[in-house]
Amino acid sequence: MLQKGKLENIKKEMERTGTNILGLSEVRWRGAGKIPSDGYTLMYSGGESSERGVGILVDPKHTKTIKGYWAVSDRVLITKFKGYPMDINIIQVYALTSKKTEEEVDKFYDDLEKAKSQCKLQEVKIIQGDFNAKVGKGRRDDIIGEYGLGERNERGDRLFEWAKMNEMIISNTWFEHHPRRLWTWLSNDDETKNQIDYILIDKRFRNGIINIKTLPGADCNIDHNLLMSKIKIKLEYFKGSKESETELETT
């Protein structure tokens, strides 16, 4: 995101792919804030240095439904949208790599718990982003579906246990697609493909997700594929606008 013109390029890709709400990891902006840009709105949360950072970019139509945002840390950001009959919370995350210590991983999950506690029990909660974890192929309880990718690792076990404890599903593992629509990360040498980005949702709202798949080839100059979900929910617009049932494209 620090590169000149990258925000403009991302907005063009959102328009081209029909994306309404886009989650961003490694924003690398300092501090936290809310920036309007040609009708779009970007909420971001960073640290004291130009490292890590997360953001949520909303298209002009759905900017009108934003109720607020909370910068929890440089790895966790909440944006609340006015919905009907309940509000929708999107929590954007950027988890630690395998090189980090268990204490640092614990801190990330503490921040995630803190973010979740800011949401009311009856509200919709969607947690998305780069978890740097591999949950692997094959169903596991009612949390992970049949359509994961590769072998599970320790960080994948940790994510599974957290999702189970919080009664959430790892939703992109429940949709069958060709493997090229499952992997989300490509190594620098183009040899290794992994699934490390996920979208979690409360079990009781799982039917609101219509489909999830990756979009290879999106022109965003990143080593991750865009992971797009189609979600059918009702958003309510401010300033007298009528509520409408919307199929959101979130990434």
C-alpha positions, -999 to +999 in steps of 0.1 A: +000+000+000+030+024+004+037+024-033+026+054-053-008+049-069-015+015-053-047+026-037-060+039-070-051+005-086-069-014-059-100+007-064-100-001-101-097-038-093-126-036-069-147-020-096-136-045-123-143-076-100-175-062-085-161-062-050-180-041-025-158-045+006-121-053+005-100-064+034-063-055+033-033-070+051+002-054+052-011-019+046+021-005+062+007+028+072+014+044+105-013+051+131-050+046+124-076+066+105-104+068+080-097+082+045-123+092+019-112+087-017-135+094-047-165+080-028-146+050-014-138+049+023-106+033+037-103+024+074-068+014+085-049+004+116-012+004+118+016+007+143+044+032+151+065+020+121+056+013+085+052-024+091+022-048+092-011-029+093-046-038+082-074-020+064-109-023+050-118-005+018-155+001+011-171+011-022-192+043-026-226+025-023-218+007+009-199+036+025-233+048+035-238+018+058-206+022+079-214+028+116-179+030+129-145+013+131-121+003+159-084+000+155-075-029+179-039-033+169-017-032+138-030-067+131-067-064+139-093-039+127-131-039+131-156-022+109-193-022+118-220-019+091-256-010+098-277-041+089-312-053+093-323-068+116-288-068+131-255-051+124-226-068+106-190-067+119-161-074+096-128-080+115-098-078+092-067-096+105-030-102+096-016-130+117+020-137+124+043-159+103+057-192+115+090-174+125+073-156+154+072-169+190+042-185+207+040-155+230+035-132+199+009-156+186-009-155+219-009-117+217-026-119+183-053-142+195-058-120+226-063-090+202-088-111+182-107-119+214-107-082+223-121-074+188-148-101+191-159-088+225-166-054+209-194-070+189-228-077+204-238-114+207-267-112+182-247-093+156-231-110+125-193-114+128-171-121+099-133-125+104-112-125+073-076-120+063-041-136+062-040-161+091-006-175+080-020-209+089-027-241+070-059-260+080-053-287+054-075-308+032-103-328+048-133-322+070-128-316+107-159-315+129-184-289+117-157-262+116-135-271+086-151-285+054-138-310+028-122-284+005-091-272+023-058-275+006-025-293+015-014-305+049-024-290+083+003-273+104+004-262+141-009-227+133-038-244+115-045-264+146-045-232+166-070-215+142-093-246+143-093-247+181-101-209+183-129-212+157-144-242+175-143-224+209-160-193+193-186-214+173-174-201+139-167-220+107-138-216+083-161-209+054-139-211+023-132-248+031-169-256+026-171-247-011-158-271-038-137-256-065-107-264-087-075-262-067-065-230-086-095-214-069-084-226-034-048-215-030-043-180-017-005-175-015+023-180-040+060-182-030+085-158-046+099-186-068+064-195-080+069-230-069+048-232-037+011-226-034-007-225+000-041-218+014-034-194+043-061-168+040-096-176+054-130-161+060-147-171+093-184-166+101-207-175+130-222-209+125-257-196+128-251-173+099-233-197+076-261-199+051-256-162+044-225-171+025-234-181-011-199-188-024-162-183-018-133-187-043-100-170-052-095-148-081-061-155-097-046-127-117-061-097-100-038-068-107-029-057-072+009-065-072+007-089-042+018-125-036-018-134-025-048-142-046-079-123-038-103-145-018-138-134-027-170-143-009-205-136-020-227-129+010-265-123+010-274-099+038-295-068+044-278-035+049-296-004+060-284+030+046-283+061+067-299+095+060-333+082+052-323+056+026-344+024+026-329-009+036-322-033+008-312-070+005-278-070-010-254-096-023-221-083-011-188-093-027-162-092+000-126-099-004 
